[in-house]
């Protein structure tokens, strides 16, 4: 059971999230065609506040077919210079918390709505350190992600950034 229920959340003055179906969260914006409803399972994602904020940022800007969608964990989220580093590409920066590939898959329909021509993914650190996932299971989740993106955009180019050693976790090896 969730510890909270979104009854009203104002992010940008016009953005409101409200529980409509028990456990779901619907985010309304000034552009009704960009309204997003998160399923009860998605609404339990610990990073939901990031997704609610992005709905407001995206209002009136979708789809972004020529863009690069950058998704992933804190390594992606903390890449503060990504737009400058990858200029002149149009970057949709959607790194969230200490996410796992399972959490990315949980939010697949949110990422599909961008219809991005290129997707850049960084996951893996948290998948292996926190969940006990095997490399084969992780590879299966990555394949599921690729299939999900390609279901919406068959010509999309998808790139995975290799998992790196994390100095803060060296004692766990």
C-alpha positions as CSV (number, residue, x, y, z in Angstrom):
1,X,0.0,0.0,0.0
2,X,1.3,3.4,-0.9
3,X,2.1,5.8,1.9
4,X,0.7,8.8,0.0
5,X,-2.0,9.6,-2.6
6,X,-1.7,12.4,-5.1
7,X,-4.7,14.5,-4.7
8,X,-3.2,17.6,-6.1
9,X,0.3,18.5,-7.0
10,X,1.2,21.8,-8.6
11,X,4.5,21.9,-10.4
12,X,4.4,24.7,-12.9
13,X,1.2,26.5,-12.0
14,X,-0.8,24.7,-14.6
15,X,0.3,21.1,-14.0
16,X,-1.9,19.1,-11.8
17,X,-1.6,15.4,-10.9
18,X,-4.7,13.7,-9.4
19,X,-5.6,10.2,-8.5
20,X,-8.5,9.2,-10.9
21,X,-8.5,5.4,-10.9
22,X,-7.6,4.0,-7.5
23,X,-3.8,3.9,-7.4
24,X,-3.3,5.7,-10.7
25,X,-2.0,9.2,-11.2
26,X,-3.2,11.4,-14.1
27,X,-1.2,14.5,-14.9
28,X,-3.1,17.3,-16.7
29,X,-1.4,20.1,-18.5
30,X,-2.4,23.2,-20.5
31,X,-2.0,20.9,-23.6
32,X,-4.6,18.2,-23.0
33,X,-3.2,16.0,-25.8
34,X,-0.1,15.5,-23.6
35,X,-2.0,14.3,-20.5
36,X,-0.4,11.3,-19.0
37,X,-1.9,8.6,-16.8
38,X,0.4,6.5,-14.8
39,X,-0.8,3.0,-13.9
40,X,-1.1,2.0,-10.3
41,X,2.2,0.0,-10.8
42,X,3.9,3.1,-12.3
43,X,2.5,5.3,-9.6
44,X,4.5,3.3,-7.0
45,X,7.8,4.0,-8.8
46,X,10.0,5.8,-6.3
47,X,11.0,8.3,-9.0
48,X,7.4,9.3,-10.0
49,X,8.0,12.9,-9.1
50,X,10.6,13.2,-11.9
51,X,8.1,11.8,-14.4
52,X,5.4,14.2,-13.2
53,X,7.8,17.1,-13.6
54,X,8.8,16.0,-17.1
55,X,5.1,15.9,-18.2
56,X,5.0,19.6,-17.5
57,X,8.3,20.2,-19.3
58,X,7.1,18.3,-22.3
59,X,3.8,20.0,-22.7
60,X,3.4,21.2,-26.3
61,X,6.8,19.7,-27.3
62,X,5.9,16.1,-28.3
63,X,6.7,14.0,-30.3
64,X,10.4,14.8,-30.7
65,X,11.2,12.4,-33.6
66,X,14.7,13.9,-34.4
67,X,15.8,14.0,-30.8
68,X,18.1,11.8,-28.7
69,X,16.3,10.4,-25.6
70,X,18.9,9.9,-22.8
71,X,17.5,7.6,-20.1
72,X,19.1,5.8,-17.2
73,X,20.2,5.9,-13.6
74,X,22.0,8.5,-11.5
75,X,25.0,8.4,-13.9
76,X,22.7,9.7,-16.6
77,X,20.8,12.0,-14.3
78,X,24.0,13.6,-13.0
79,X,25.4,14.2,-16.5
80,X,24.8,17.9,-16.2
81,X,26.7,18.9,-19.3
82,X,25.0,16.3,-21.6
83,X,23.4,18.9,-23.8
84,X,26.6,20.8,-24.3
85,X,28.7,17.6,-24.6
86,X,26.4,16.2,-27.3
87,X,25.6,19.5,-29.1
88,X,24.2,20.1,-31.6
89,X,22.0,17.1,-31.0
90,X,18.6,17.8,-29.4
91,X,18.8,15.9,-26.1
92,X,15.8,14.8,-24.0
93,X,17.6,14.3,-20.7
94,X,15.6,11.7,-18.7
95,X,18.0,10.2,-16.2
96,X,16.2,9.4,-12.9
97,X,17.6,8.6,-9.4
98,X,19.4,5.3,-8.9
99,X,17.1,3.5,-11.3
100,X,17.3,0.0,-12.6
101,X,16.5,-1.4,-16.0
102,X,13.4,-2.9,-14.4
103,X,12.2,0.6,-13.5
104,X,12.9,1.8,-17.0
105,X,10.8,-1.0,-18.4
106,X,8.0,-0.1,-15.9
107,X,7.9,3.3,-17.5
108,X,8.3,2.1,-21.1
109,X,5.1,3.8,-22.4
110,X,6.3,7.1,-21.0
111,X,9.6,6.9,-23.0
112,X,7.8,5.6,-26.1
113,X,5.8,8.8,-26.3
114,X,8.8,10.8,-27.4
115,X,9.2,8.8,-30.6
116,X,12.9,9.7,-30.5
117,X,15.0,8.7,-33.4
118,X,17.9,7.8,-31.1
119,X,17.9,6.4,-27.6
120,X,21.0,6.5,-25.3
121,X,20.8,4.2,-22.2
122,X,22.9,4.0,-19.1
123,X,21.8,1.3,-16.6
124,X,23.6,-1.6,-14.9
125,X,25.3,-0.4,-11.7
126,X,22.1,-0.6,-9.6
127,X,20.9,-3.7,-11.4
128,X,23.9,-5.8,-10.4
129,X,24.6,-4.3,-7.0
130,X,21.1,-4.1,-5.5
131,X,19.0,-6.8,-7.1
132,X,21.1,-9.8,-7.6
133,X,20.3,-9.9,-11.3
134,X,22.4,-12.2,-13.4
135,X,24.0,-10.8,-16.6
136,X,21.6,-13.0,-18.6
137,X,18.6,-11.5,-16.9
138,X,19.9,-8.0,-17.4
139,X,20.6,-8.7,-21.0
140,X,17.0,-10.0,-21.3
141,X,15.7,-6.7,-19.8
142,X,17.8,-4.7,-22.3
143,X,16.4,-6.8,-25.1
144,X,12.8,-6.1,-23.8
145,X,13.6,-2.4,-23.8
146,X,14.9,-2.4,-27.4
147,X,11.8,-4.3,-28.5
148,X,9.6,-1.8,-26.7
149,X,11.2,1.2,-28.3
150,X,11.2,-0.4,-31.7
151,X,7.5,-1.3,-31.4
152,X,6.8,2.4,-31.5
153,X,9.7,3.5,-33.6
154,X,11.2,0.6,-35.7
155,X,13.9,2.8,-37.2
156,X,15.2,4.0,-33.8
157,X,18.9,3.8,-33.1
158,X,19.6,2.5,-29.6
159,X,22.9,2.8,-27.8
160,X,23.9,1.4,-24.4
161,X,26.7,3.1,-22.5
162,X,28.8,0.4,-20.9
163,X,28.5,-0.1,-17.1
164,X,31.5,1.4,-15.3
165,X,33.2,0.7,-12.0
166,X,31.7,2.8,-9.2
167,X,34.3,3.9,-6.7
168,X,31.7,4.3,-4.0
169,X,30.9,0.6,-4.4
170,X,34.4,-0.9,-4.6
171,X,34.1,-2.3,-1.1
172,X,31.1,-4.4,-2.3
173,X,33.2,-6.3,-4.9
